[in-house]
Amino acid sequence: MKKYNFNAGPSILPREVIEATSAACLDFEGSGLSLMETSHRAKNFQPIVDEAVALFKELLSIPEGYSVVFLGGGASLEFCMVPYNFLEKKAAYLNTGVWASKAQKEAKLFGEVVEVASSADKNFTYIPKNFTIPTDADYLHITSNNTIYGTELLKDIDSPIPVIADMSSDIFSRPIDVSKYGMIYGGAQKNLSMAGVTFCIIKEDLLGKVSRPIPTMLDYRTHVKKGSMFNTPPTVPIYCALQNLKWIKKQGGVEAMEKLAIQRSAILYEEIDRNKLFVGTAEADSRSRMNITFVLKPEYQELQDEFMAFATSKGMVGVKGHRDVGGFRASCYNAMTIEGCEALVACMKEFEKSH
Ligand SMILES: *Cc1c(COP(=O)(O)O)cnc(C)c1O
């Protein structure tokens, strides 16, 4: 049976990306060696990093003055590296969920943290609006897509101070104006690559402004200066990312990805709003295009396990909601097809009919 992968992360990747990466793991570009046993300093590996960086810059129209680096440690290590490198006295954080709170918690180790707004009052079902950004803070940290709650900030915000964004789960799903950001980072395993690599897009002139000493590996300047090659980078995940970036370009770039994301999410939200059994959890104007969260209406709560089993029997994978929200979550990253969303909708309709 055909499987539809709605996993939140690690998550769906285009089949050809998986095939190209697998082929390189068996024989890297005709070298007779596996990519896994190839040195990151090998002549044939450097072009992989260079091309991935070039495609990042091309696909996101990254202006001059920004560096793209690939690191280890996941988005979670960036929660600590961001304040280490940028927080001198005070930083502002927008609290839109678990990941945003975790980022904020790390910042408190380095200085004063101002929470500009929080949607904790309603279990993070919306993105706060009309908050005031303190002009004397070193940066404003945001989480553009809240993977767990299914909310998304779909606009680049205007800010008097540098914006630093965790875009782990919506990078490359829409065009962004990188010039409005001081830094953008994320773990790759949601919408870019397999697990194991973290991407950072860093505005170079923001570096070197804090007075504290920074351990070499945690200092962004180390990685910018050495082009992600200070130590051994995650070579296979970087290769996989490059294949995916090529795929995105072939599909028509981030504009095409956005169009698809709009279509996919519209198909699912339309059914959630129509179906008598289900209700969406995110407020309408904060709904994510990447993670579509929904629950059974109170009067149908007892059908939770039955729907999960039914969806699974129809080939749906990973639609169980995060424990903090419950219900269901359909993660629809770039590689998810319209057909996949229609199959889930068909499943919801059929289940409705039998109840
Ligand atoms: C998954 C996720 C993280 C955590 O990423 P790791 O790479 O596992 O550290 C952080 N932020 C967001 C928005 C996420 O979706």
The ligand as an SDF file (V2000), in Angstrom:
LIG
                    3D

 15 15  0  0  0  0  0  0  0  0999 V2000
   12.1890   20.4720   15.6480 C   0  0  0  0  0  0  0  0  0  0  0  0
   12.3630   21.8860   16.0270 C   0  0  0  0  0  0  0  0  0  0  0  0
   13.4200   22.3070   16.8410 C   0  0  0  0  0  0  0  0  0  0  0  0
   14.4130   21.3510   17.4460 C   0  0  0  0  0  0  0  0  0  0  0  0
   15.3010   20.9570   16.4830 O   0  0  0  0  0  0  0  0  0  0  0  0
   16.5350   19.9950   16.8330 P   0  0  0  0  0  0  0  0  0  0  0  0
   17.2630   20.0020   15.5170 O   0  0  0  0  0  0  0  0  0  0  0  0
   15.9700   18.6650   17.1910 O   0  0  0  0  0  0  0  0  0  0  0  0
   17.3060   20.6010   17.9250 O   0  0  0  0  0  0  0  0  0  0  0  0
   13.5390   23.6520   17.1150 C   0  0  0  0  0  0  0  0  0  0  0  0
   12.6730   24.5450   16.6140 N   0  0  0  0  0  0  0  0  0  0  0  0
   11.6440   24.1770   15.8300 C   0  0  0  0  0  0  0  0  0  0  0  0
   10.7120   25.2250   15.3010 C   0  0  0  0  0  0  0  0  0  0  0  0
   11.4460   22.8430   15.5160 C   0  0  0  0  0  0  0  0  0  0  0  0
   10.4280   22.4710   14.7400 O   0  0  0  0  0  0  0  0  0  0  0  0
  1  2  1  0
  2  3  1  0
  2 14  2  0
  3  4  1  0
  3 10  2  0
  4  5  1  0
  5  6  1  0
  6  7  2  0
  6  8  1  0
  6  9  1  0
 10 11  1  0
 11 12  2  0
 12 13  1  0
 12 14  1  0
 14 15  1  0
M  END
$$$$
